[in-house]
């Protein structure tokens, strides 16, 4: 059996076990945790990028089983809403931090462009006159 076929068989067996247990795929940040899935199957996560059959099986499993973030299942609608709100608050916090980082990097970029323009003018002056300013 080829290595790719063996990896697809391992993934298929893992997905069958998840179905039987009534669990979803391991998730991280709202996406399948490829490292965790690959480790459970006994292969490298790169298989999901190189093996077409593994990609198809994973996509089908995401649609069928969904994702499992490993947290406790909510008991009622209120708890479910509370969990969603907490996740949204964490996401909003990360979004705000990223927006602040983008603003900081834009300011730094503008400053570096200005310095680069100044150095270009100095080099042109040195090439023209042969003297440093």
N, C-alpha and C positions, 0 to 999 in steps of 0.2 A: 504494500500500500504506500502511495506517495505521501510525503510529509504534509502537503496541503490537505489531502483527503483525511489524513489522521487528525489534523487540527480541527477540521470541520466536524468530524465524528465526535471528538471530545466536546466541542461547543454544543453540538446537538444533544449529547448526553446530559450536559450541565443544564441546558434549557429545559429538558424533560424533567429533571429533578426539581427545578424551580416551579414548574407547572404543578407537579404533584404536591409540593409543599404549599402551594398557593401564594408564593412570594413573587415580587417583582425583581427586576434587574438591580444590582447595586448601583447607586447613583452618587454623584458628587456635583454640587452646584447646578442641579437640575439637568444634568447630562449623564449618560451611562458612564460608570467608572470602569474604563477599559482595562486599567491595570489590575483592578480587583477581579474582574471577569477572567482575564487572561491567566492570572495566578491560579484561580480556581480550576481552570481548564488545563493548566500545566504547559502553557506556551507563552511566548512573548507578545506584548500588546501590539507590536508591529504587524502581527498576523491580520489584524482588523483592517490594516491599510493595504496589505499585499494580497490577501486571499479573498477573491471575489465571493466565493461561497460563504465564507465567514461573515463578510459584510452583509450579504443578503439575509443570512440567518439572524444576525444581530438586529437588523432593521425590522424584520418580521416579529422578533421577540419584543422589541420596544413597543410596537403597535399592539401586540397581544397581551403581554404581561405588564407593561408599564414599568415605572421606576420605583424603587424602594430606597428611601433615604436612610433607612436604618433606625429611624425614630419610632417611638410608640405610635400605634394606630389610635386616632382620635375616637373617643367613646361616643360623642354626640356632635351635633352641628355646631354648637357653641365652641367646643374644644377645637374642632376643625377650623373654624373661623379664626380663633385665637392663634393657632399654629400658623395659619396663612399670614396673619397680620405680623407676627414675629418675624417670619421669613421675609416679608416685604420690608420691614424696618431694617433688617440686616442688609438687604439688597440696596435700600435707599442710602444707608450709611456708606456702603462700598461705592455707590454711584457718586455720592457727594465727594468722597475722598478722591476718586478718579478725576472728577471735574476740577477739583482744586489743583491736582497734579498737572492736568492739561494747561490750566491757566498759568501755573508757575513755569512750565516748560515753554509756553508761548512767549512769556516775558523774557526768559533766558535766551530764546532763539532770536528775538528782536534785538536784544543787547549784543549778541554775538554777530549778527548781521551788520550792526552799526560799527562794531570794532573792526570787522573784516573790511568794510568800506573805507574806514579810516586808514587801515594798513595798506590797502590798495593805493590810496592817494599818496601815502608816504613813499611807497615803492616807486610809483610813477614819478614823483618829485626827485627821488634819488637817481633814477635812471636818466632823467632829463638834465639835472644839474650836476650829478656826481657828488653831491654833498648831502649830509644828513641834516634834517631840520632841527 
